[in-house]
Amino acid sequence: MANAVTVNALRGILVHDERVNASSFSDTLSSYSEAGAHPGVPVPSRASSMVLESSGEMDSGTVTIRTVRAGGVSSSPDGEIEPGAFAMRTNGIDWLGWNGPLVFAGWSPLHTFASGGAANQYANLHTIHTDDGTMLTAAQRFTSAGAIRSLVVLRTVGLTTTTIVIDAQAIGLVAYCPTLVRLPEGRLLLLSTKTVPAGQYTIRAWISTDDGATWTKSADSTIRDELDATTAAPRRLRAAYSAGQVLMVLAFRDTTATVADSFRQYASSDEGASFALVQAVDTTTAANDYTGGVHDLVVTPSGSFVAVFCASSRTTYGAHSAVLYKVLPSAWVAGQTVVTTTLTALSAPSANLTVGGQLSASTELCATRDDDGTVYVLAVDFVTNQQTQIARSTTEIFTTWTEVGFQSATVPNVPLFAGTGNEVPAA
């Protein structure tokens, strides 16, 4: 979830107990071993000098464990990452302290907003990390006073971010909704909506073979039928690769009617060069649980796809949205044939739905998978619920989700306070 900076030292104070001497030493009772991974605790990138572990029985009383390590990273105005420190402890059940495990430890600076009509602004962001550790962010860039919007990739290596302009078009045309996909052998796929004549748009593709430094257009149109920019206005595009398949899901809104937002599901067997339509969800059914303008895709260790999305049907969920998910065994399996499950660990991110059950534009959701297979889902509404909510599932069957802290808990999540407009979850 985040990177931590730790000092290369282990410091402590040992107080000798007179009862511990050579005559009382026991090979059976007095031994130590390095503890293994603990659920919810990040694994260090290098072996630690020593981790003490005790076991046994005691007549009565309470054992309190306290640990202090470097963390809570912060960035200085010049972009340098600086180490901090935090303390946490466990009472045997819950982690106590503001910065507990799996809470945001810091932020990586990507762009500093400026004022004025010529200042760059960004929308529809999607971020991935490459096999080499490079951070890539695809986005639509525009200015409030400009006539052009651009599709760009922000490439961050260390503390240096460079901007690569992929495409440009008039600001009144269909918005760029990009997504980045990691392919085998270090190759990268960029997919984005792209305007074509007569008020239509398609999905265009670019490929990079040099860690995102340069991009080459691989397909003018990856889908067979062009889409109408009015009855299927794009809201978000996401795609994921697994075992020779690419699953792509487009969220769209019909701006001509008060109906719920919906999805179009596509699948590719040629690594994103072309896509076949698997399912187009009916937008006229107000109670349809496939509705929603925000979604994300995650690939499990076994190769299946987890599709997480916000549903917004007033018929089913009253005046609130809900976070739902499906597990697709293949990109070619229509989502409508797979059981939809409510992610109950997260409350409704949006309580400000518009007519027809449409999600408010301020609703956000993203999902990611850790190296150990744990899947995390973040949901937030910048207007009605500024408190970030995060849930995780450590089992691949995804029957149990655990909320990673909340505002009143002992380990709270981080409130974005997005009224400043500077915080955008891009991943």
Secondary structure as UniProt FT lines:
FT   TURN            18..19
FT   HELIX           22..24
FT   TURN            27..29
FT   TURN            39..40
FT   STRAND          65..75
FT   TURN            77..78
FT   STRAND          81..90
FT   STRAND          95..96
FT   TURN            101..102
FT   TURN            117..118
FT   STRAND          121..129
FT   TURN            131..132
FT   STRAND          135..142
FT   TURN            144..145
FT   STRAND          148..157
FT   TURN            158..159
FT   STRAND          160..170
FT   TURN            171..172
FT   STRAND          178..182
FT   HELIX           184..186
FT   STRAND          188..196
FT   TURN            197..199
FT   STRAND          200..208
FT   TURN            211..212
FT   STRAND          216..219
FT   STRAND          227..228
FT   TURN            229..232
FT   STRAND          233..242
FT   TURN            243..244
FT   STRAND          245..253
FT   TURN            255..256
FT   STRAND          262..268
FT   TURN            271..272
FT   STRAND          276..280
FT   TURN            283..284
FT   TURN            286..287
FT   TURN            289..290
FT   STRAND          295..299
FT   TURN            301..302
FT   STRAND          305..311
FT   HELIX           314..317
FT   TURN            318..319
FT   STRAND          322..328
FT   TURN            331..332
FT   HELIX           335..337
FT   STRAND          341..342
FT   TURN            344..345
FT   HELIX           355..357
FT   TURN            361..362
FT   STRAND          363..369
FT   TURN            371..372
FT   STRAND          375..381
FT   TURN            382..384
FT   STRAND          385..393
FT   TURN            396..397
FT   STRAND          402..403
FT   TURN            407..408
FT   HELIX           418..420
//
